[in-house]
Every structure is written in structure tokens, then in C-alpha cells.
Amino acid sequence: MCIIPPRSPLGAAETILNVKSSLSASQSHASQCRTGHAFIGEYYARFVPTEDPSCACGIFAQTREHVLRDCDYFEPHRHILYDFEPQFSISDLTGTAEGITALSEFLKVSGAYRKGVPRHGEDYLPVL
């Protein structure tokens, strides 16, 4: 005889909430980076057109690649990514366990992908 546990009225939503609450903020931001659903200009341009898509460094369109590779704003913390792999690829960074660990650490210390990271011309100090 097979006993099926009772379903929660929330179903899958409850499962997602339980998983999300067990993730650290940096792991959550790494997931956002991997999926492209994050608080960066690239996302805003597509889903929240009322938000400014520019980067704090002044470039018009803030993208995942720009944040991870090029943005001067996040340069002080980029050594974390280069320690993972000196010529890191975005796919290795977002698709391997070691890459995701490095990505999570970079996001944690840099403040990248957090809501409230400033747009061009604003001052910002990440809250750690």
C-alpha cells in the first residue's frame, strides 16, 4: 500500500519558499546571476522599464558580463573571480560548483546584484 502525504494548499510555492529561506543571500544572488533575473540594468530594461538600466560606472546598459568582467565599480573584488580561474568563462563561473562558490563570494563582498546598488552618479558602500 502506498501512502501519499497530504498536499499543502500552497503546493510548489511552499516548497520554493522553504528552499529560498534556506539559501544565504549570496547564494540567492548567485542564482539570480545564473538565471538573469537580478537587480541589474539588463533585467530592468526587459522587465521594469521604469527603472534606470545604467551602471554605477556610467555605462548605459549594465549586463551580467559587464558586472563580472568589466565594471570598474566592482574591480576591487574581482580578484575572487580571477582566483577561481584567471581567464574565467561566464559558463564555468555559473555552471560549476567551484565557479558558483567563487561567484557567491564575489557577490557577497562586492554588493553586486543587490537591490539598491546605485545607478550612475550615486555613491554606494555595500552593506556586508
C-alpha positions in Angstrom: 0.0 0.0 0.0 1.3 3.4 -1.0 0.6 6.3 1.4 0.6 9.7 -0.2 1.3 12.6 2.1 -1.3 15.3 2.2 -0.6 18.2 -0.1 -0.2 21.6 1.3 -2.6 24.2 -0.1 0.4 26.1 -1.3 1.9 23.1 -3.1 5.0 24.0 -5.1 5.0 27.6 -3.8 5.6 26.3 -0.3 8.5 24.2 -1.5 10.1 27.2 -3.2 9.6 29.3 -0.1 11.3 26.7 2.1 14.2 26.3 -0.3 14.6 30.1 -0.7 14.6 30.6 3.1 17.4 28.1 3.5 19.7 29.9 1.0 22.1 32.6 2.0 21.7 35.9 0.4 24.9 35.4 -1.7 23.6 32.0 -2.9 20.3 33.7 -3.8 22.2 36.4 -5.7 24.3 33.8 -7.5 21.0 32.1 -8.6 19.8 35.4 -9.9 23.0 35.9 -11.8 22.8 32.4 -13.3 19.2 33.0 -14.5 19.4 36.6 -15.5 16.7 37.7 -13.1 18.6 40.1 -10.9 18.7 43.7 -9.9 20.8 44.9 -12.8 20.2 47.1 -15.8 19.8 44.2 -18.2 16.9 42.9 -16.1 15.4 46.3 -15.6 15.4 47.1 -19.3 13.4 44.0 -20.1 11.1 43.7 -17.1 11.0 47.0 -15.3 11.3 49.7 -17.9 10.6 52.4 -15.4 14.0 51.6 -13.7 17.3 53.1 -15.0 19.3 50.3 -16.8 22.6 52.1 -16.4 25.5 51.0 -14.2 27.1 53.0 -11.4 30.2 53.3 -13.5 28.3 55.2 -16.2 27.9 52.6 -18.9 24.4 52.8 -20.3 23.4 49.1 -20.3 24.5 47.2 -17.2 24.8 43.5 -18.1 25.9 40.3 -16.3 29.1 40.2 -18.2 29.8 43.9 -17.6 29.4 43.4 -13.8 31.5 40.3 -13.7 34.3 41.3 -16.1 34.5 45.0 -16.8 32.8 47.3 -14.4 35.4 49.5 -12.5 32.9 49.8 -9.7 33.4 46.1 -8.8 37.1 45.8 -9.7 38.3 45.8 -6.0 36.6 42.5 -5.5 37.1 40.9 -8.9 40.3 39.0 -7.7 37.9 36.5 -6.2 36.7 35.5 -9.7 40.3 35.5 -11.1 41.4 33.3 -8.2 38.8 30.8 -9.4 40.1 31.0 -13.0 42.4 33.7 -14.4 40.6 33.7 -17.7 37.2 32.7 -16.3 34.3 32.0 -18.6 30.8 33.0 -17.6 29.6 29.5 -18.3 32.2 28.0 -15.9 31.5 30.6 -13.3 27.8 30.0 -13.4 27.8 26.3 -14.2 30.3 24.6 -12.0 30.3 24.1 -8.2 33.7 25.8 -7.8 32.6 28.7 -10.1 29.3 29.2 -8.2 31.2 29.2 -4.9 33.6 31.9 -6.3 30.6 33.8 -7.7 28.7 33.7 -4.4 31.8 35.1 -2.6 32.2 37.9 -5.1 28.6 38.8 -4.9 28.7 38.8 -1.1 31.7 41.1 -0.7 31.1 43.4 -3.7 27.4 44.0 -3.2 26.7 43.3 -6.9 23.2 42.1 -7.6 21.7 43.7 -4.5 18.7 45.9 -4.8 19.8 49.5 -4.1 23.2 49.3 -5.8 23.4 52.8 -7.2 23.0 54.0 -10.7 25.4 56.3 -12.5 26.4 59.2 -10.3 25.2 57.9 -7.0 27.5 56.9 -4.1 27.3 53.4 -2.6 29.0 51.4 0.0 27.9 47.7 0.1 26.4 46.6 3.4 28.2 43.4 4.4 
